Amino acid sequence: MLDSVLRATVFDIGHPSTHGGRRSRTYSSLSNEVVSVPEFRQLLDIGGSGEPNAVSARRARLICSKGNISELTEFLRVALADYIDPTEDTIGHAFPKVSGDGGSEFYNALPRDVRVTSTVTPLEVFARALVKGAAIAGSQRIVSMLNGWVSGEPIRFRTCAILNGVTIKRSLRPASGVEIIALPWSTDELPSFLPTPVAREPEDFLGRTVIAIDSQASPPLFRPQYRAWDSPVSATQRSEIGVDLVCQALALTRDGPVDVAFYWNDYPDTYELFPPSSSSLDGGARHGLEPQTRVGRHLSTDHKTGVVNLSVSDHLVSDPSQAEIAKILNALARPDFSPVRSAASRWAKSKDSYDGLVDQFVDLRMALETLYLHDFADENSQEMRFRLALFGAWYLGIDFEDRKRIRKTLRDAYDRASGAVHTGYVEHNLENLGLLQVAQNLCRQGIFKMINQGFPEDWGDLVLGG
């Protein structure tokens, strides 16, 4: 049946247009914009995800007779009756919208930054998507995929996050089901799993770092409920490591803030069939995606090919070892390392100057308290400032003079943070900036020491020279 429909199908690839400063595509079914199925496949095979012809093909609109689509829709109405709402003639599925022409997406946020998608789609729109999928991958592939969904095979997807604050030299696989991806620096090399929202251009993704964590959703198909958001779809991750821990590990290795610009779900089994729309994006960072036009970064365009290339100064590119990242992640994921996770999270926030010195000192104080605010066994002293500085100095110092210096730094940083809490003000001067940096370094040293050596058995014995 799919083959029969394909024989009477063409595609309108449209043409780019600009409205109110935003780029879009207009579809008028002009003769020079309508292509056959073989021509459609050829366009998809040319270049990477940023190549204009491939972009046009992925967004192409199917043109087919109403009779052929009606026949296929009627067949699906019977074959997939268990998953169809007969009142609304819609089908539910655990992957994003299959077309911009209809359907509603709902999201459920789960632990470790997993976002599961549930979609309700008009059956005819679903049928048209299957035809487009068959044009891309062949009808056998579509039938096999559909059989798998009916059999309850989970939908594989990856929880993806594009990051601010870090450019890495090479991709890493520090844990099972976890990948840290270094995106290429040329638009003709961009991978196909990147989202294609109207508001983004391919060059926006150049040189970025992406976290991808293997996940799966089930059931793949479901009958829409009366309240569409009451979806039965749930999701699990292959790893206990979430996006937040990977951000912390990268921040610790590069000694700077790393945060999420936005999230999306990548569906490797269905992407070429049903490319994700811009609605599949979910914001992350407070200040959005960092612009490419920053110091040490430069974009250039080859006017013959339209390919955009990025150049980045060497000092802005990190090259963490896979073993080092794996060691940090394994430690942070341990149940008994929750204090170190909390300290690493607050320390990373203190490295972000976006909100100013007050928040930086407050976040740093909370990180230092988590690491060093201890006591003698079976005692409960009241002087927090004294204990934090004392225990931190003994934990990190290598001799008497070193401990004196560390104790003073931690005490002064604690005082600045206390003043920030009570007055909401820290003067922006070289002295305070220097104090913040030195105290941040001591906090980072403590985190790494605990990751590498574990916790002292008795903090009281430590300060008595034990």
N, C-alpha and C positions, 0 to 999 in steps of 0.2 A: 504494500500500500504506500509506504514511504517512497519507494522508487517510482511508483506511478505519479505521485504528486510532484516529485522532483523533475520529472520530464516536462512538466508544464509550469516550471518555476523560473523566475529571473529575480535579480536583485537591483534595487535602486541604491547606489552608493552615495548619492547626494553631492552637495558641494559646500565648502566652508563659507560661513558668513559671519558678520560681526554686528551685534546689537547692543547698544549701550556700553561699548567697550569690552563686551564679553564675546568670545568666539563660540559659534554653534554650527550646526549643519542644517541645511535646507534641502527638503526632498520634493522634487517636482516631476519625477519620472521622465526627465528629458532623455532623448535618444542617446546622447553621449554620456549619460550617467547611469544607464541601465546595462547590466552585464549578465551573461549567462552563468550557469552553475560552474562550468570549468574555468571561466574567467574569474569568477568570484574566488575559487580555490587558489588560483594563481596569485591573485592579489594578496591573499593571506600568507602565502609562502615566501613573499618578498620581504627581506629585511627583518629587523627586530620590532619590538612593540612600539618604538617611537617613529617608525617609518610611516610616512603619510598614507601610502596605499594600504598598508595593513590596518591602520587606524580606520580608514574609510570603510574597509571591508568588514571589520568587526562591528561597526555601527550601521551597516547596510540594512535596508528594509526589504523584507521578502514580498514579492509580488506573485500572487497565485490566485487561481479562480476560486470564487466562493464555494462552488460545488465540491471541488476537491478537498478543501479544508473542512467543509461540513461533513463529508464522508469520513474523514479521519477522526474528527471530533466525536462523531457518533460511535465509532469503533472504540475510542478511548473511554467514552461514557459507560460502556458495558464492561470493558476489560478492567477498568480501574474503579469500579463502582464503590468499592470499600473506602476509597479515599476522596470521594466527591460529595460535596454538599449539593443535593438535588434541588434545593430551593434556590440557591444562588448560582448553581452550575460552576462551582469553583473547586479547585484541588489544592491541598496543602502540601508543602515540601520544605525540607530542611536545608535549602540553599537559596541564594538571593533571587531577586526578580529575574525572569527570563527575557523580559522585554520592557521597554519604556512605555508600552501602550496599555499596560494594565497590571494590577496586582498590588498587594499591600505587604510591606515588610515590617516585622516586629523583632525586637532585640531583647535578649535577656542577659544581663551581666552576671557572670559566675565568678568564683574565686580564681585567683592568679591571672586576672585580666582576660579570661575567656569570654567571648561574646558570641552567643549562639543565635543564629538567624532562623526565623520561621516566616514563611511566605505563603500568602493565599493568592492564587492566580486564576483568572477566568480560564475555563477549560479550553476554549478556542485559542486563546493566547498561548497556552501551554502546547497545544497541537502545532501551532505555527513555529514555536521554538524548536520542537522536535524536527520539523522539516529543515529549519536552518541548521540544526546540529547535524542532520544527515548530509546536508550539502557540504559541511566542513569535514566530517569524519567518516561518512558512509553510513548507510542504514543499518548494517550489521552491528556496528558499534553502538548505535542508539538503542537497538532492540536488546542487546546484551546489557546495556546500562539499565534500561527500564526493567528487565527481568530481575536484575540485582536489587533494585529498589523494592520491587514487589516481594522479593524474598527476605527483605529486612536488612540487607547489607548496609552498615553505617555509611554515612557520607564522610569521606575523608576531607579535612580542611586544615589549614594552618592559621593559627593566630599570629598575625603580622603587625609589627609596629615599626614605623620609620622614626629615626631618632634625630634629636638635636644634640650638638655638643661633641660629636665624635666622627672622625673619618678614619677608617681602618684600611690597611694596605691589602689584606687578603681575607677571604671568608674563613670562618672557623666553625667547627662542630664540637663544642666543648662537652656535650652530654647527649645521651640518646634522645632523639626527638627534638633537639634544640640546635638551631643554626643561626649564626651571626653572619649576615651577608654583606659583602662589600659591593655596592652597585658600581657599574662601569662608569667611565668618565667621558663616554661618547654616546650620543643618542641612538646611533645605529647598532649599539650593542646592548641596549636595555632589555631585560628579560620580560617575558609576556605576563608574568604574574602580577605586575604592578597595576594598581587601579587606574582608570582612565576618566576621571571626573572632568567636566567641562572647565572648571576653574583652574586646572593645572596644565602645564605644558611639560613635554618630555624632559626638557632641560632642568626642570625643578628637581628631578630625582637623581641627577648626576652626582656621583661621589658620595651619596648618602649611605648610611648604615641601616640595615633592616634586621630586626629580630623575627625569626619564624619558628613557631613551636607547634609540633604535630598534635592535632586534635581530631576528634571524630564526633559526629552528631547522629542521633537516632531518635525515633524512627525516620527513615528517609522520606516516606510519604505518610500523610495523615489526613483524616477527614476534618475540614475546618469546623470549629465549634461555633456556637451561636455568638460567643464573644471571641473574636479572632485572636486576642492576645492570650487566651487560655490554651496555649499550644502545648502538646505533649512532648515537644522536642527537648532533649537534654544533650549535654556534651561532656566529654571527658578529655583530659590531656594525657599524652603518652608519658610525660615527665612531671615530676613534682616541682620542677623549676619553672617559675613564671617570668613574665617580662620584667617585673620590678627587680628581681634578683639579678638578671642579666645586666640591667642598667646600672645597678650598684657595683657589679664586678667591673664593668667597663669604666665607671667613674673612678674606682679605686686605682685601676691600673694607669689611667691617664692623668690622675690627680686633677680632675675638673668635673664640672656638672654634666650629667647626661640625662636627658629626659625624652619623653615620647611626644612627637609632634602630632601624630594621629595613628589610629588603629584601623585595620580592615581584616577581613577573612579572605584567604586565598583558597580556592577550591580546585586543586590540580586536576581532578578527574573531569570537571565540568567547565573549566574556564574557557576553553576554545569553543565550547558549545553555547554557554550562557555567560558571556563576559560580565563581571560585576559592574554595577552602575555607580554613579557618584554617591548614591544614598547608602552605599555599603561602608562609607567612611565614618569614623567616629573620632572626634577631637580628643587631644590628649594634653599637650602643653598649654600653659597659660598664655604664652606669647606666640603660638602658632609655629609654622615651619620657618626655620631661619632662612633668610634670603641668601641666594647664591652670591650676590654682589657684596662680599665682605673682604676685609683686608686679607691678602694672601690667596684669594680665589679669583679666577678670571675665566669668563666665558668667551668663546670665539666661534663664529659660524662660517662654514664653508659655503659660500654663496652659489657654487655650482651644484652641490648635492643637497644643501639644506641641513647637513649634519652639524650639530652643535657639540663642541668639545669643551671640557672643563680642565683647567690647570690649577693645581694646588701646591702651595709652598711646602717643602719637605717637613718643616717643623710643625705643620698642622696635621700631619698624617701619623696616626698611631699604628704600632705593629706589635700588639700583645701576642704572647705565645698561647697556643691552644691549651697547653698543659697548665699554664698559670691561671687562665680563666677557669678551666675545669676545677682546679684546686679550690679557688675562691668560691665557685658555685656549690661545690660539694659541701664545703664548710657552712656556707650561709643557709643551705637547705636543711641542715640538721635540726631536729626539734629542740635540742638543748642549746642551740646557738641563737635563739630568739633575741637575747640582748645585743649580740653582735649585729644581727640584722637591723634592729632598731637603731643602733648607733650608726651603722653604715648609711641608713636612709637619711637620718638627720644630718650627718656629716655632709652627704652629697647635697642636701638642700642648702647647707651653709655655704657651699661653694658657688651657689647661684646668686649673683649680685643684682638680679632683676628687681627684687623687693627692697634692697638697701641694707645698710649695716645693722639696723635694729633686728630684723628678722634673721640675718646671718649670725649674729651673736647669740640670739635666743636659740636657734637651731643647734648651734655649736655647743652651747651649754647643755642642752638636753642629750646630745651625743656623748659629751664628756661625763655627765652624771651616769648614763647607762654603763659606761666603761669603768669608771673609777670611783663611783660613790659607794664604797664598801665599808665594812666595819670588822672589828674583831669578832671571832666566833662567840655567839651567845651574848653579845653586847648590843646596845642601841644608843650610840652617841648622837648628839643633836647638831653639832657644828658641821654642816654639810660642806661649806667652803673649805674648812681645814682638812676634812677627811679626803675630799676629792683631790686637792692639791698634793697631799701627803702620799696617798696611795698611787696616784699617777706618777709622782716623782720616783718612788721606789720601784714601780713596775717598769718604767722606761729608762731610768738613769743607769749609767754604767759605773759611775764613781761619785764621790761626795760633791765635787763642783758641778757635775752634770745634774745631779739630783736637786741641788740648790737652784740652778737655772730653770729646770722644768717646773719645780714647785712654784717659783715666782710667776712664771708665764701662765700656768693654769689658774693660779689665784687671781692674777690680774684679769684674765679672760673671764673668769667667773664673775668678778666685780663689774666688768663692763656689761655683761649679759644681765646681771641683776639690775643694774641701772636702766638698761633698755626695757626690762619688764616693768619697772616702777614708773618710769618717766616717758617711755615711748620715744626716747631720743638717744642717739649716739653721734657725737661729732664726727664728721667725715674729714679726718686728717691723716697724715702719714703715720703718726704713732698708732692710731687705732687700726689702720689698715695693716700695718706690720704685725701688731699683736694678733689680729685675726688670723693672718697667714701662718704665723709660727704655731699658734694653738691648733689650727687645723692640721698642720703637719704632725703634731704630737698625737692628735686624735687618730689620724690615719695610721701612724706607726703602731698605735695600740691595737687597732683593728687587725692589721697584718700580723702582729705578734700573736694575737689570740687565734687567728686562722692557722698559723704555722705551728703554734706550741700548745694551744688549748688554754684553759683558765688555771690560775694558781690554785692549789688545793686549799690554802688558807691565806686570805689576804692579810690577816693579822700577823701571822708568822712572817710574811713577806716584809712588812715594815719593821720587824724586829731583827731583820738580818738573816732570817731562816732561808 
